[in-house]
Amino acid sequence: MLRRLIWFVLGAAVGIFLIRKIRGYLAKSRPEAIAGRVRQGLGERAGGIGAAATDFVDRARAAMAEREEEILDALGRNQPADDNPER
């Protein structure tokens, strides 16, 4: 009789443990939970990526303007903006 009670209690404990684990996994795999984890993970990295992209674009525009001035100087067409109707 005592052995049956021990096995019953052990089975109930394992069953409760498994049910709680399964509910936890199901809660983590709901779309809202997945979206939250993705949002949180990307939020940290996206800020750095956005800043790097902005910095790259700013440097590229500055380099393009500098190169344009070099080309205009080489062609002898670097005049003030009000005298140059082509600009």
C-alpha positions in Angstrom: 0.0 0.0 0.0 2.8 2.4 0.9 4.6 1.6 -2.4 1.5 2.5 -4.4 1.2 5.8 -2.5 4.9 6.6 -3.2 4.5 5.8 -6.9 1.3 7.8 -7.1 2.9 10.9 -5.4 6.0 10.5 -7.7 3.8 10.2 -10.8 1.8 13.3 -9.8 4.9 15.3 -9.1 6.4 14.4 -12.5 3.1 15.1 -14.2 2.8 18.6 -12.6 6.5 19.3 -13.5 5.9 18.3 -17.1 2.6 20.3 -17.4 4.4 23.5 -16.1 7.3 23.0 -18.5 5.0 22.5 -21.4 2.9 25.5 -20.5 6.1 27.6 -20.3 7.3 26.5 -23.7 3.9 27.2 -25.2 3.9 30.6 -23.7 7.3 31.3 -25.1 6.2 30.2 -28.6 3.1 32.4 -28.8 3.4 35.0 -31.6 3.3 37.9 -29.1 6.2 36.4 -27.1 8.3 35.8 -30.2 7.6 39.3 -31.5 8.7 40.7 -28.2 12.0 38.8 -28.2 12.7 39.8 -31.7 11.9 43.4 -31.0 14.1 43.4 -28.0 17.0 41.7 -29.8 16.8 44.0 -32.8 16.3 47.1 -30.8 19.8 46.8 -29.3 21.5 46.1 -32.6 19.3 48.3 -34.8 20.4 51.5 -33.1 24.0 50.7 -33.8 23.3 49.8 -37.4 21.3 52.9 -38.0 24.0 55.1 -36.5 26.6 53.4 -38.7 24.5 53.8 -41.8 23.9 57.5 -41.1 27.6 58.0 -40.6 28.4 56.2 -43.8 26.0 58.3 -45.8 27.3 61.5 -44.3 30.9 60.5 -45.2 29.9 59.4 -48.7 28.1 62.7 -49.4 31.1 64.7 -48.1 33.5 62.6 -50.3 31.2 63.1 -53.3 31.1 66.9 -52.8 34.9 67.0 -52.4 35.4 64.9 -55.6 33.0 67.1 -57.5 35.0 70.2 -56.5 38.2 68.5 -57.7 36.6 67.6 -61.0 35.3 71.1 -61.5 38.7 72.6 -60.6 40.3 70.3 -63.2 37.9 71.4 -65.9 38.2 75.0 -65.0 34.5 75.3 -64.4 34.6 76.0 -60.7 32.8 79.4 -60.6 30.6 81.0 -57.9 27.1 79.6 -58.0 25.4 82.9 -59.1 27.7 83.2 -62.2 27.2 79.5 -63.3 23.8 79.0 -64.9 24.4 75.2 -65.3 24.2 74.6 -61.6 
